[in-house]
Each structure stands twice: as C-alpha cells, then as structure tokens.
C-alpha cells in the first residue's frame, strides 16, 4: 500500500496548510479535508472509497464538493465508510438539501452518486488485498482511528483523539506495525483546552506513548497553525526516545 499525505494541518491560514486527508494508492481516501483540493479531476474520479474518522468540518469539508464534481463521471457510487453516528451527522447536517443536495438519492435512489456504509470499531473492510480496520478513540463526537494493513506492514492513523487506553490496546495488537500517525493539536500552554476538546498536547502524548510498548516510526499530525514550532519543540523535548517527526504534505509512506 502507498499513502500520500494531501493535508495534515489542524487548520488553515498559510499557503501550504491543508486539513486532513490521505490518498491511499489511487482509489481510497482517509478523511476528506481541504487537502483533497490537491487532486485533479481525473484523480478525484478514481476514488472509489472514502473512510472518515469523524464529522468535524476539517475532516469532511471537501467531501460534498468531491461528490458533486465526480458523480456524473463515474459508473458507480463512491462508498463512504464511517461510524453510524458520523453518517447520521452527514445526513442531518450536510447532505440534507439545505446545506448540500442528498447525493445518496441523486440522480435516483437506485443509482446514487454516494453510498453510506456504517462500520463498527474492530471491524475490517477488505478491498482486494488491503485491509482497513476502525480503531477506538476518545473524541468529543463519534470518531474512530484507522489501521491500514497490506499484508506486509501496517500503518495507524489516530484521527482526532485524547487519551484512550482502548486505542493503545488496539495499536499493541497490530502485527508488523511500521508507522503511527498521531495527532497533537495543542501546545502544553493550552493543555486545558486539549483535555476539554479531547485532543493531545505534548505532555498528554508523552504519557500516552508510555502505553505503546513496541517500536514503530512516529509522525505528528494535526498541529494548529500559529503554534507549530512551539508544539514541535515541546514534542521533541519530551519524546526524544521516540524520534518523532512532523508529518508533511506530499509525504509518501509505503508498507
């Protein structure tokens, strides 16, 4: 499997800041933030599967526009996978005819541009030889992380989460884990806000990584614009044993 980072910022505000979205091979998206705008129309039309971690805007913003752009160019619907609560939020608040047309019923219910597929934590979706499994996380809304497995190696993306023993148990159970992409949205001076909003700051992340107990390459995502340098300095100071790196746009992982 090959994962390309389209966007990995916790917000916008700079020429190179794009919110969360990853392209897996040529046909799978993990989240659909503003990073999706990096793709051409033919690349967008090639996407058959979208896996959403949760329904916050920075992770789903481009999805309605993508469906609108490619629906008539495809012969089959785009499959959107997410927890039931996430899909309910999309139906109620986005694809509701008021904010955006309901493309799960257009052009008609028998031939929609998009199909919503509920997934449960621990359940794997197999797409050819590739396996994508929803992992438990702790966020303010229904949310999951994802484990991607090729048969040769694994990559885990936390999505948005605060401290969660269930998440780390799932991480420990993944064989041949090579990469862990984990969020750290706030600096330590905003640790109270991180705890309230169920995100990570360097202090919390350092405590959580004590539960990892296995080697893998660690990459930090979802850093808030305007506080990136401070947060990364705090991460490098408190997590030096893990040699963390900041995730970058257009970075590619093969596993």
Secondary structure, DSSP 8 states (H G I E B T S, - for coil): -EEEEEE-BSS--STT--BSEEEETTTEEE--SGGGGGS-HHHHHT--EEE-S---HHHHTTHHHHHHHHGGG-SS-EEEEE-HHHHHHHHHHTSSSSSS--TTSSS-TTS-SEEEEE--TT-EEEETTEEEEEEE---SSS-EEEEEE-SS-EEEE--S----HHHHHHHHT-TTEEEEEEE--B-GGGHHHHHHHT--BHHHHHHHHTTT-S--EEEEE-B-TT-HHHHHHHHHHH-GGGT-EE--TT-EEE-
